[in-house]
Amino acid sequence: MFKEFRDFALKGNVIDLAIGVIIGAAFGAIVSSIVDDIFMPVIGLILSGIDFSNLFIVLNNPGNVPVPSVAAAKAAGVATLNYGLFINAVVKFTIIAFVLFLVVKAINRLKKQEAAAPAAPPAPSAQEKLLAEIRDAIKAQK
């Protein structure tokens, strides 16, 4: 059973998948940074200084604790609906989905180009050349 598992784990597809997952996680971190640190502050500045990561609705505040931010609400144990963080997540998803769309589109274009270019027929083997010469010699004798 261990040998079968080792053979499965060492197949090219499994290793390729693992590498893809690792690269995807790194790409997700880059997209998160771009959205959180570049896009959303600029969009917030355009929309009168709104900080999307701090947009929330207090759902339950039994102690009437002042809640100026999501972090303060979490520290105080106040239940909040963090719709600003949801907006950030939607923007991240949209960027990742668009990049994956572009990658798949490029791969499909390459596949079409490969399919459109027919492969050159293989050169005749030495035996085929000899048979062709014999055939031509017989035709010439007739």
N, C-alpha and C positions, 0 to 999 in steps of 0.2 A: 504494500500500500504506500509506503514511503517513497519507493522508486517511482510509482505512478504519479504521486504528487510532485516530486522533483521534476519529472519530465514535463508535467503540465506547467509548473511555475517557470521553467526555463524556456518554454516556447517563446518565439519572437513576439507573438501577439500580446501575451501577458506582460512582457517586459515593456513593449511599446505603450500599452495601456497605463502601466505604472508611471512611466516617464510623462505621458500626457497629463495624468492627474497631478503630478508634481508641478509641471509647467503651468497647468491651469490654476493651481493654488497661488503660485507666484504672480500670475497675470491678474488674478482676483485681488491680490494685495496692491498691485500697481493701480488697478482701476479704482479701488477704494480710496487710495491716496489722492488720485486725480480728482475724484468726485468730492471727497471731504475737504481737501486742502486747496483746490483750485476752482472747480466749477461752482460749487455751492456758495462759497464766500462771494464770488463775483455776482452770481445770480441774486444772492441776498443783498448785496450792495446796490444792485440795480433796483431791487424792490424795497428801497428805503431801509436798508440795514437789517433785514430779517436774517436771523441765524436759524436755518432749518433744523439743525440738530437739537435745538432747544424749543421747538414747537410741540406743545403737549396740552392735554386737557386733564385736569385733576378729576379722577373718578371717585376717590374716597379719601377724605382727610379728617379722620375722627378727632385728632388733637388740634385742628385748626393751625397747623404748623405753617409758617410762611414758606412757599415753594417757588423760589425764583428761577430754578433750573431743573432739568431732568436729574442731574447728579444729586442735587439737594433733595429732591423727591425720593430718589432711591435710598439715600442715606437716612432719611426720616421714615422710610417704610410706607410712603404714601403711594397709593395706586394711581397710575397715570396711563393715559392713552397717548403714546408717542408718535403722532402722525408725521412729525418732521423727520424722524429717523426712517419711517416708512417711505417718505418721498425720496430720501437719499438712497434707500435700497432699490427703489424702482428705477432711479437714474442709473445706478450701477448695473442693474440687470439689463437695461436698455443698451448701454454701451457694450457690455459683454456679448449680448445677443447680436448686435450689429457687427461687431468684429468677427464673430463666428460665422455670420452670414457671408461676410466678405471672403473669409477663408474658404468656405464651402464653394462659393461661386468661383473663386480662382481655381480650386481643384477640379471642379466640373469643366471649366474652360480648358484646362490642360488635358483632361481626359478626352474631350471632344477633338482637340488638335491631334492627339495621338491616334484617335480612331479615324480621323479624316485623312491622315497621311498613310496611304497604303504601304505596307512593307514591300521592299524590292524582292522579286522572286530570287530564291537562292541560285547561285551559279550551278550549272550542271556538274555532276561528279565526273571523275575521270572515266568511269565505266560508261556513263551516259554519252560522253564525248566520243568514246571508242565505238559505241553502238551507232551513233549518228554518222560517223565516218564510214562504217561498214555499210549502213543503209545507203548513203550517198554513192559509195563505190558500186553497189549492186545496181542502183538506178542508172549509173553512168554506163554500165556494161550492156544494158538492154537497149 
